[in-house]
Structures are given as structure tokens and as C-alpha cells.
């Protein structure tokens, strides 16, 4: 069985790559980072687990990545891949 690396197992300290307004958004960002090979984990305030609402930052979810992968992670978050349906089909197909 192949072992997957997580942000916590990585030797570098963790840094905030993105702050999401909810868990679903944070899970989406984490999935994109992990698909690119960047280990990530979510950090939630206790209020987020009780209330599914974000008010003035309360309930925000932080996406944490190893410090040595922070710039790469932010680049992926800022420049997501183009969805397939937005891409042109090559001529002749």
C-alpha cells in the first residue's frame, strides 16, 4: 500500500496558503493542492464545527501547507486550471 504524504508529516512548519469562508470551499482548495502534489491540511476554529456560518472571520477555515511549498500553493490557488468545457476542441475532432 502506497503511503501518501500529508502537510503534518512534511518537515517544514505549516503556513496559511488560503483562508476560506467555509469548509466546502476549503476542501476544494485542499483537493486542488493535493492533486498538484502539495500536502495540505485544514485548520478550523471550534465555532466552525458548531455553526456553519462565517461572520467577521469567525468560522473561517485556513488551508495550511508546508512553508517551503507556500509560494507554489498560492500560485495554484490564484491561477486555477481552465475547466475542460472552456477549452476549445482542436480542429478535426
Buried (B, 14 or more C-beta within 10 A) or exposed (E): EEEEEEBEEBEEEBBEBBBBEBBEBBBBBBEBBBEBEBBBBBBBBEBBEEEEEBEEEEBBBBBBBBBEBBEBBBEBBEEEEEEEEEEEEEEEE
